[in-house]
Amino acid sequence: MAIEMRLPELELERSKHNMSKVKIFSGRANPELAEEISAYLGTSMGRAEVKNFSDGEIYVQVQESVRGDDVFVIQPTCTPVNENLMELLVIIDALKRASANNITAVIPYFGYARQDRKTVGREAISAKLAADLIATAGATRVLAMDLHTGQLQGFFNTLSDHLYATPVLYQYILEKNLPDMVVVSPDAGGVERARVYAKKLQCPIAIIDKRRSAHNEAQVYHIIGEVKDKNCILIDDMIDTAGTLCAGAQMVMDQGAKSVSALAAHPVFSGPAVQRLADSCMTEVVVTNSIPLSEEAKAVDKITQLSVASILGEAIGRIHDDRSVSEMFQ
């Protein structure tokens, strides 16, 4: 169970939502998060049978009426990415054929997001393909969290809302009350994200200069900014193989930092990531439950998982009530 961060402003809002004609369904990627979202909203999970035939094909049957309802399907497209993406599509199709009024694909983690452009000739732009598949299946809206790049919202041919895990991550690090903090961006692309945290925490930022030589491989060069005798907080949207993060953390410590911790929305944790984090110099690695942790990751004491159920639940309630979602982050 992920740690639930109490956000007073959301707690005050939760009782205002009219949950009539709302149904919450879940695929098999992260049912625990779906249950937490339902509990936040004070409703029960929709009933559906989701299973595989012996050859691997996915079968879905919705086991209650959804005619005229606003339906929300909770399904991150995390590992196994292709299986979970296809499962999301089949669930959406079943709900569409059951005459749901609106179908919102709630995607706490959107796989394929990094393939959003051509970096060399003859590459696929798989992020656009995945977005098109979700719309074609019948989703009328997409609710995503911490997309790899903000412009991915434009890939969806449906209504879309972009949420951020910032409130729970920021609240957690704020309660640590660390002196002499510096927010560190692991690359130039993450500077805007680092600035958001630095402004909230009222501390300076530093930037790690890196060069990527191949997929899942990066080399750290030097640090722009002052980290000596500071408690450094590395900020990223996801942790994949953790090679870049661990190398950056070690470089920060080599530059004389007091300590280094990491905050990231999505614990992808592929390949040797968990072992790298366990062996790293980082004091703590804080992630959310947008993706469930493996048993190996749960066994690592320095990995802390926070729940984003209140953020997703609040957004679902606001969408159903035709209220502003962006106000949650102002």
C-alpha positions in Angstrom: 0.0 0.0 0.0 1.4 3.4 -1.0 1.7 6.1 1.6 -1.4 8.4 1.4 -0.5 12.0 1.6 -3.3 14.1 3.0 -3.8 17.2 0.9 -6.3 19.5 2.8 -7.5 21.4 -0.2 -8.5 18.1 -1.9 -10.0 16.7 1.3 -12.3 19.7 1.4 -13.4 19.2 -2.2 -14.1 15.4 -2.1 -17.6 15.7 -0.5 -18.8 18.1 -3.2 -18.9 15.6 -6.0 -22.2 14.2 -7.3 -21.3 10.6 -8.1 -24.6 9.5 -9.5 -24.2 7.9 -13.0 -20.5 7.5 -12.5 -18.8 4.1 -12.8 -15.1 3.3 -12.1 -13.6 0.3 -13.9 -10.1 -1.1 -13.9 -7.8 -3.2 -15.9 -5.3 -5.5 -14.4 -2.3 -3.2 -14.6 -3.0 -1.4 -11.2 -6.2 -2.5 -9.5 -5.0 -1.3 -6.1 -4.9 2.3 -7.4 -8.3 2.0 -8.9 -9.7 0.8 -5.5 -8.1 3.8 -3.7 -9.6 6.2 -6.3 -13.1 4.6 -5.7 -12.6 4.9 -2.0 -11.7 8.6 -2.3 -14.9 9.2 -4.4 -17.1 7.1 -2.0 -18.2 4.7 -4.8 -17.7 1.1 -5.6 -15.8 -0.5 -8.4 -17.6 -1.4 -11.6 -17.9 -5.2 -12.2 -16.2 -6.6 -15.3 -14.5 -9.9 -16.2 -11.1 -9.5 -17.7 -9.1 -12.6 -18.6 -6.9 -14.2 -21.3 -7.8 -17.0 -23.6 -5.2 -19.8 -23.7 -3.6 -18.3 -26.8 -3.2 -14.9 -25.0 -6.1 -13.0 -26.5 -7.8 -10.7 -24.0 -11.5 -11.2 -23.2 -13.6 -8.5 -21.5 -17.3 -8.6 -20.4 -18.9 -5.7 -18.5 -21.1 -7.4 -15.9 -23.4 -4.5 -15.0 -25.3 -1.8 -16.9 -23.4 1.3 -17.9 -26.0 2.7 -20.3 -25.9 6.5 -20.1 -23.2 6.5 -17.4 -20.0 8.5 -17.2 -17.4 5.7 -17.2 -13.7 6.0 -16.1 -11.2 3.2 -16.9 -8.1 3.2 -14.7 -5.2 1.5 -16.6 -1.6 2.6 -16.7 0.2 1.2 -19.8 3.2 0.0 -17.8 5.1 -3.3 -18.1 4.0 -5.4 -19.9 3.3 -2.3 -22.0 1.7 -4.0 -25.1 -0.5 -6.3 -23.0 -1.8 -3.4 -20.8 -2.4 -1.1 -23.8 -4.4 -3.8 -25.6 -6.3 -4.6 -22.5 -7.3 -0.9 -22.1 -8.5 -0.8 -25.7 -10.6 -3.9 -25.3 -12.2 -2.6 -22.1 -13.0 0.7 -23.8 -14.6 -1.2 -26.7 -16.7 -3.3 -24.4 -18.0 -0.2 -22.6 -18.7 1.6 -25.9 -20.8 -1.3 -27.1 -22.6 -1.3 -23.7 -23.8 2.2 -24.5 -21.8 4.2 -21.9 -22.4 7.9 -22.3 -18.8 9.1 -21.9 -15.7 6.9 -21.6 -12.6 8.4 -20.0 -9.3 6.5 -20.2 -7.5 7.3 -17.0 -3.8 6.6 -17.7 -1.6 7.3 -14.7 1.4 6.3 -16.8 1.3 6.6 -20.6 3.7 4.1 -22.2 5.2 4.8 -25.5 5.4 8.5 -24.5 9.1 8.8 -25.2 8.6 7.9 -28.9 7.1 11.3 -29.6 9.2 12.4 -32.6 11.8 11.2 -35.1 15.3 11.5 -33.8 16.8 9.6 -36.8 15.3 8.7 -40.2 12.6 6.0 -40.7 11.6 5.8 -37.0 8.0 5.3 -35.9 6.2 8.0 -33.8 4.6 5.4 -31.5 3.2 7.9 -29.1 0.9 9.2 -31.8 -0.1 5.7 -32.8 -1.0 4.7 -29.2 -3.0 7.9 -28.8 -4.9 7.2 -32.0 -5.7 3.6 -30.9 -7.2 4.9 -27.7 -9.5 7.3 -29.5 -10.4 4.7 -32.2 -11.4 2.2 -29.5 -14.0 4.7 -28.2 -12.5 6.9 -25.5 -14.1 10.3 -25.4 -11.5 11.8 -23.0 -8.1 10.9 -21.8 -6.9 11.8 -18.3 -3.1 11.3 -18.0 -0.5 12.1 -15.3 3.0 13.6 -15.8 3.3 12.9 -19.5 6.9 12.7 -20.6 6.4 16.0 -22.6 3.5 18.4 -22.3 2.9 18.5 -26.1 1.8 14.9 -26.0 -1.7 16.3 -25.0 -2.0 17.3 -28.7 -1.5 13.7 -29.9 -4.9 12.7 -28.6 -7.9 13.2 -31.0 -10.1 13.5 -27.9 -10.5 15.8 -25.0 -7.5 15.5 -22.7 -6.5 16.6 -19.2 -3.0 16.6 -17.9 -2.4 16.0 -14.2 0.7 16.3 -12.1 2.0 14.4 -9.1 3.7 17.6 -7.9 1.3 18.2 -4.9 2.0 14.8 -3.2 5.7 14.8 -4.0 6.2 18.4 -2.9 4.2 18.0 0.3 6.3 14.9 1.2 9.6 16.7 0.7 8.4 19.8 2.4 7.5 17.9 5.5 11.1 16.6 5.6 12.1 20.2 6.4 15.6 19.8 5.0 18.0 22.7 5.4 20.1 24.0 2.5 18.1 22.4 -0.3 18.9 22.5 -4.0 16.6 21.1 -6.6 18.6 19.3 -9.3 17.4 18.6 -12.9 19.0 15.4 -14.3 19.1 17.0 -17.8 18.4 20.2 -19.6 14.9 18.9 -20.7 13.8 18.7 -17.0 14.7 22.3 -16.1 11.1 23.6 -16.3 10.0 20.8 -13.9 12.8 21.6 -11.5 11.9 25.2 -11.5 8.4 24.4 -10.4 9.7 22.5 -7.4 12.4 25.1 -6.6 9.8 27.9 -6.6 7.6 26.0 -4.2 10.5 25.0 -2.0 12.0 28.5 -2.3 15.5 27.1 -3.1 18.0 27.3 -6.0 18.4 24.8 -8.8 21.3 23.0 -10.5 21.4 21.2 -13.8 23.3 18.0 -14.8 24.6 18.2 -18.3 24.4 14.8 -20.0 24.7 13.3 -23.5 22.6 10.3 -24.6 24.6 7.9 -26.8 21.8 5.3 -27.2 18.4 4.3 -25.9 18.6 3.8 -22.1 22.2 4.9 -22.1 23.5 8.3 -21.0 26.8 9.9 -19.9 26.9 12.6 -17.3 29.4 15.4 -17.9 29.3 18.2 -15.4 26.9 20.1 -13.1 25.7 23.7 -13.7 25.1 25.3 -10.3 26.2 25.0 -6.7 25.7 21.7 -4.8 28.6 21.7 -2.3 27.3 21.3 1.3 23.7 21.1 0.1 20.9 18.6 0.5 20.1 17.9 -3.2 16.8 16.7 -4.6 16.9 15.2 -8.0 13.6 15.7 -9.9 12.5 13.6 -12.9 9.2 12.4 -14.5 10.2 8.7 -14.5 12.9 6.3 -13.4 13.5 3.7 -16.1 16.8 1.8 -15.9 18.0 4.3 -13.2 21.5 4.5 -14.9 21.3 8.3 -15.5 19.8 9.0 -12.1 22.4 7.0 -10.2 25.3 8.5 -12.1 23.9 12.0 -11.6 23.5 11.4 -7.9 27.0 10.1 -7.6 28.4 13.1 -9.4 26.4 15.4 -7.1 27.9 13.7 -4.0 31.4 13.9 -5.6 30.9 17.6 -5.9 30.5 17.8 -2.1 26.8 17.5 -1.5 25.6 16.6 2.0 23.0 14.2 0.7 21.0 13.4 -2.4 17.5 12.1 -2.8 15.2 11.7 -5.8 11.6 12.4 -6.6 9.9 10.9 -9.7 6.3 10.4 -10.7 6.7 7.0 -12.5 8.6 4.0 -11.1 9.1 2.2 -14.5 12.1 0.4 -12.9 13.1 -1.7 -15.9 16.2 -4.0 -16.2 18.7 -3.4 -13.4 17.0 -0.3 -12.0 16.0 -1.7 -8.6 19.5 -3.1 -7.8 21.1 0.2 -9.0 18.9 2.2 -6.7 19.6 -0.1 -3.8 23.3 0.2 -4.3 23.3 4.0 -5.0 24.4 6.8 -2.8 20.9 8.2 -2.7 19.3 8.5 0.8 15.8 8.1 -0.5 14.0 7.5 -3.8 10.4 8.8 -3.7 7.9 7.7 -6.4 4.1 7.5 -6.8 1.8 4.5 -7.3 1.0 5.4 -10.9 2.8 2.1 -11.5 2.7 -0.7 -9.0 6.0 -1.7 -7.4 7.5 -5.2 -7.9 8.2 -7.3 -4.8 11.9 -6.6 -5.4 11.4 -2.9 -5.3 9.1 -3.1 -2.2 12.0 -4.8 -0.4 14.3 -1.8 -0.9 14.1 0.4 2.2 15.1 3.6 0.4 12.3 3.4 -2.1 9.2 5.2 -0.8 5.9 5.1 -2.7 3.2 7.8 -2.4 -0.4 7.5 -3.5 -1.8 9.8 -6.2 -5.4 8.4 -5.7 -6.6 11.7 -4.3 -5.4 13.7 -7.3 -6.9 11.3 -9.8 -10.1 10.9 -7.8 -10.5 14.7 -7.5 -10.0 15.1 -11.2 -12.6 12.4 -12.0 -15.1 14.1 -9.7 -14.5 17.5 -11.3 -14.8 16.1 -14.9 -18.1 14.5 -14.0 -19.4 17.7 -12.4 -18.1 19.9 -15.4 -15.8 21.8 -13.1 -12.3 23.0 -13.7 -9.4 20.5 -13.4 -6.6 23.1 -13.8 -7.7 24.8 -10.6 -6.3 21.9 -8.7 -2.8 23.0 -9.6 -3.1 26.8 -9.2 
